[in-house]
Amino acid sequence: MNGDPTLERIARGNGLALCAAGPWTARFASELEDMVSEAERLKGRAANVFIDVSQISKLDTFGAWLIERLRRSLTQGGIEAKIAGLSADYLTLVEEVRRVKAVPAAEVPAVTITGILDQVGRSVASVGGTILGLVDMLGAVLAASWHVFTHPRSFRLTSTIHHMEQVCWRAVPIVVLITFLIGCIISQQGIFHFRRFGADIFVVDMLGVLVLREIGVLLVAIMVAGRSGSAYTAELGSMKMREEIDALRTMGFDPIEVLILPRMLALVLALPILAFLGAIAALYGGGLVAWLYGGVDPEAFLLRLRDAISIDHFTVGLIKAPVMAAVIGIVACVEGLAVQGSAESLGQHTTSSVVKGIFFVIVMDGVFAIFFASIGM
């Protein structure tokens, strides 16, 4: 014996004995891994397998896990590989390692009509629970708003201004840049296709209506949902994990009034401003491309734009903005308060907040489109 770990194979009738000896510790990790991997290839070659550990001089958690891994690997067909010769000093260690992931993996159920219907039912129930949570949050926000309206001194102006800066002022550069580029793209593509019919000037009509009614506010709302909605969920989720929200309740404060109402108000005020700035940037980008790429003079562009759009187009966009902001804020706050005490839960609900926020924004845009078409706007 040179002090190195060993693992010898000894045939015993129709069985096989694996005799481990020496120090089985993390110091000899490489040698032990190789020996155990080679022994695992013996699976199925013997009816009974015994792992003799009586000659092990030293054993740590790494070595105990390798022995347990070998036992699990050689267990087959209802016949369990047995560990023999385990000293009382290492019995507790091996038993603890054996409990690690000892529960077998659940079998994947077969696909059946009943199973499919069960999944559909669960999905519908989940959607219903989501909508119920949103309605509950909307009611709580309205109740807190009424309390602040009747007790103005409870309004948290400093918090609202802080969130306005985060949601509105700091978002202006990215919103203006993205909408400017979108306006450029819409104008270029419109000119490219209208040119075939000699109708380059009609790109102004398309650009004005799309930007003011649909693309401008919708694009800004999606960016706000990804930027500010996720931030709201992460902030509230972190507070929930650190039990700060419970501490507020213990001190007699309403978390809806203290944390959520200022965020909601900031978002409702910020989105119309961002939508207006985004529409201006998109129109400017579209006009610039129409001038440089399509040969439409700026003066002709402005004259055509004045004739193509009306105040109704601008009004439609501004009416949509605060409603979309409220939807984004409610979704973000509901997801934030649903976070459990783990980083994984925080990540899942933050992702869910963005996805649900964008989904409801698009749904609301469709509802508004149907409504304004029905009243002739």
Buried (B, 14 or more C-beta within 10 A) or exposed (E): EEEEBBBEBEEEEEEBBBBBBBBBBEBBEEBBEEBBEEBEEBBEEBEBBBBBBEEBEBBBEBBBBBBBBBBBBBBEEEEEBEBEEBEEEBEEBBEEBBEEEEEEEEEEEEEEEEEEEEEEEEEEEEEEEBEEBBEEBBEBBEEBBEBBEEEEEBBBEEBBEBBBEBBBEEBBEEBBEBBBEBBBBBBBEBBEEBBEEEEBBBBBBBBBBBBBBBBBBBBBBBBBBBBBBBBBBBBBBBBBBEEEBEEBEEEEBBBBBBBBBBBBBBBBBBBBBBBBBBBBBBBBBBBBBBBEBBEBEEEBBEEBBEEBBEEEBBBBBBBBBBBBBBBBBBBBBBBBBBBEEEEEBBEBBBEBBBBBBBEBBBEBBEEBBEEBEEEEB
